[in-house]
Amino acid sequence: MFLATTIFLWISLLGFGLPSSSAHTDTATTTVSNVALERVGNRYFLSADFHYGLSDTAKAALDNGVPLFWHVFIKILRPRPVIWDATLSDTTLRYRLEYHALLNLYRVVLEHNEQAYNVPSLAAALELMSSLRNLKVLDQPAGVQEQRLLVAIKLELDRSSLPMPLRPFAYFNREWNLSSNWTQWLWKE
């Protein structure tokens, strides 16, 4: 009885329901673009731009104090003709986006390097998370140079980090499917 009451209160407070009949808009599309890989000596640095599409449901949850966690998965692969590609680097970055009602500000925490930023609006928070510049993704041993590399990037909303009463709705409501597809890009020297 207590669990049912708790779930009902969460649904009522946050305005969530079962999947609605309204169309899922393109504004909630998460994408990766402008991927660039640069080699400096034996090190490879990655730059990319991200667009985080938030549905109205995700925005309502954020405005009601539910933090959203995003993973940026980055893989650097060596293409091979016969068998599967060799993974040279597998990196995961984690971002936390939250709203503090008492302070009326958004907070972005880059958990992979323990930096935190307070910004006045959701647009400013998403802008802060929207670009990745000169991230070292690969350190090759001296004398080894790659001629071709495959870069794969994916943004994913971590639905398993949502509060327990909200998770079933997040997994079955398409407005919570805010992850991008894998973006692949071939780098040639």
C-alpha positions as CSV (number, residue, x, y, z in Angstrom):
1,M,0.0,0.0,0.0
2,F,2.8,2.4,0.9
3,L,4.7,1.7,-2.3
4,A,1.6,2.3,-4.4
5,T,0.9,5.6,-2.6
6,T,4.5,6.7,-3.1
7,I,4.4,5.9,-6.8
8,F,1.1,7.7,-7.2
9,L,2.6,10.8,-5.4
10,W,5.6,10.8,-7.7
11,I,3.4,10.6,-10.8
12,S,1.2,13.4,-9.5
13,L,4.0,15.7,-8.5
14,L,6.1,15.3,-11.6
15,G,3.2,15.1,-14.1
16,F,4.2,11.8,-15.6
17,G,1.9,9.3,-17.1
18,L,2.0,6.3,-19.4
19,P,3.1,6.9,-22.9
20,S,1.0,9.7,-24.4
21,S,-0.7,9.7,-27.8
22,S,1.0,12.9,-28.7
23,A,3.8,12.7,-31.3
24,H,7.4,12.6,-30.2
25,T,8.9,15.8,-31.5
26,D,12.3,16.2,-33.2
27,T,13.3,18.8,-30.6
28,A,14.0,15.8,-28.3
29,T,16.6,14.3,-30.7
30,T,20.1,13.9,-29.2
31,T,22.8,14.0,-31.8
32,V,26.6,14.1,-32.2
33,S,28.2,16.2,-34.9
34,N,31.5,17.8,-36.1
35,V,33.7,15.0,-34.9
36,A,37.4,15.7,-35.4
37,L,40.5,13.7,-34.4
38,E,43.9,15.3,-34.3
39,R,47.3,13.7,-33.8
40,V,50.0,15.6,-32.0
41,G,53.1,13.4,-31.7
42,N,51.9,10.0,-30.5
43,R,48.8,11.4,-28.8
44,Y,45.3,11.7,-30.4
45,F,42.9,14.4,-29.3
46,L,39.2,14.4,-30.0
47,S,36.7,17.2,-30.5
48,A,33.0,16.9,-31.1
49,D,29.7,18.8,-30.7
50,F,26.6,17.5,-29.0
51,H,22.9,18.4,-29.1
52,Y,21.0,17.2,-26.1
53,G,17.3,17.0,-27.0
54,L,15.2,17.1,-23.9
55,S,11.5,16.1,-24.0
56,D,8.9,18.1,-22.0
57,T,8.7,15.1,-19.6
58,A,12.5,15.2,-19.0
59,K,12.4,19.0,-18.5
60,A,9.5,18.7,-16.0
61,A,11.5,16.1,-14.1
62,L,14.6,18.3,-14.1
63,D,12.6,21.3,-12.9
64,N,11.2,19.2,-10.1
65,G,14.6,18.3,-8.7
66,V,15.4,15.0,-10.6
67,P,19.0,15.1,-11.7
68,L,19.7,13.7,-15.2
69,F,22.9,11.8,-15.9
70,W,24.4,11.6,-19.4
71,H,27.2,9.2,-20.6
72,V,29.4,10.0,-23.5
73,F,30.9,6.8,-24.9
74,I,33.9,7.2,-27.1
75,K,35.7,4.3,-28.8
76,I,38.8,4.5,-31.0
77,L,39.1,1.4,-33.2
78,R,41.6,0.1,-35.7
79,P,39.7,-1.2,-38.7
80,R,40.7,-4.7,-39.8
81,P,39.6,-6.4,-43.0
82,V,39.1,-10.0,-41.9
83,I,38.0,-10.0,-38.2
84,W,36.3,-7.4,-36.0
85,D,37.9,-4.0,-35.4
86,A,40.5,-3.8,-32.7
87,T,39.6,-1.5,-29.8
88,L,42.5,0.9,-29.0
89,S,40.6,3.2,-26.6
90,D,37.3,3.0,-24.8
91,T,36.4,6.1,-22.8
92,T,33.3,7.1,-20.9
93,L,32.6,10.6,-19.7
94,R,29.7,11.2,-17.3
95,Y,27.8,14.5,-16.9
96,R,25.2,15.3,-14.2
97,L,22.6,18.0,-14.9
98,E,20.4,19.2,-12.0
99,Y,18.2,22.2,-11.1
100,H,18.3,23.9,-7.7
101,A,15.0,25.6,-7.1
102,L,16.1,27.6,-4.0
103,L,19.0,29.1,-5.9
104,N,17.1,29.2,-9.2
105,L,20.1,27.9,-11.1
106,Y,21.2,24.8,-13.0
107,R,24.3,22.9,-12.1
108,V,26.4,20.9,-14.5
109,V,28.9,18.4,-13.0
110,L,31.6,16.8,-15.2
111,E,32.0,13.7,-13.1
112,H,35.0,12.4,-15.1
113,N,37.2,15.4,-14.1
114,E,35.2,16.6,-11.0
115,Q,34.4,20.0,-12.3
116,A,31.1,21.8,-11.5
117,Y,29.5,24.8,-13.0
118,N,26.5,26.8,-12.0
119,V,24.5,28.6,-14.7
120,P,21.3,30.6,-14.8
121,S,19.3,28.8,-17.4
122,L,18.7,25.3,-18.9
123,A,19.9,26.6,-22.3
124,A,23.2,27.7,-20.7
125,A,23.6,24.3,-19.0
126,L,23.0,22.4,-22.3
127,E,25.4,24.8,-24.1
128,L,28.1,24.0,-21.5
129,M,27.7,20.3,-22.1
130,S,27.4,20.7,-25.9
131,S,31.1,20.7,-26.9
132,L,34.1,18.6,-26.2
133,R,37.4,20.0,-27.2
134,N,40.9,18.4,-27.3
135,L,40.2,15.4,-25.1
136,K,43.1,13.0,-25.1
137,V,41.7,9.7,-26.2
138,L,44.7,7.7,-27.2
139,D,48.4,7.5,-26.4
140,Q,50.3,5.4,-28.8
141,P,53.7,3.9,-28.0
142,A,56.7,5.6,-29.6
143,G,57.3,4.4,-33.2
144,V,53.7,3.1,-33.7
145,Q,51.6,5.2,-36.0
146,E,48.0,4.5,-37.1
147,Q,47.2,5.2,-40.7
148,R,43.4,4.8,-40.2
149,L,41.2,5.0,-37.1
150,L,37.5,4.6,-36.6
151,V,36.0,6.9,-34.1
152,A,32.6,6.0,-32.6
153,I,30.7,8.3,-30.2
154,K,27.3,7.9,-28.5
155,L,25.4,10.0,-26.0
156,E,23.1,8.2,-23.6
157,L,20.7,9.3,-20.9
158,D,21.4,7.0,-17.9
159,R,17.9,6.0,-17.0
160,S,19.1,3.6,-14.4
161,S,20.3,6.7,-12.3
162,L,16.7,8.1,-12.1
163,P,14.9,7.7,-8.8
164,M,13.4,4.2,-8.4
165,P,9.7,5.1,-8.7
166,L,10.4,6.9,-12.0
167,R,12.5,4.2,-13.7
168,P,9.6,2.0,-15.0
169,F,8.1,5.1,-16.8
170,A,11.5,6.0,-18.2
171,Y,12.1,2.6,-19.7
172,F,8.6,2.3,-21.3
173,N,7.8,5.9,-22.2
174,R,9.4,7.0,-25.5
175,E,9.8,10.6,-24.2
176,W,12.6,9.2,-22.0
177,N,14.4,7.7,-25.0
178,L,16.9,10.6,-25.3
179,S,20.0,8.7,-26.3
180,S,21.7,9.2,-29.7
181,N,22.7,6.5,-32.1
182,W,26.4,5.6,-32.5
183,T,28.1,8.2,-34.7
184,Q,31.1,6.7,-36.6
185,W,33.8,8.6,-38.4
186,L,36.9,7.3,-40.2
187,W,40.1,9.2,-39.6
188,K,42.9,8.9,-42.2
189,E,46.3,10.3,-42.0
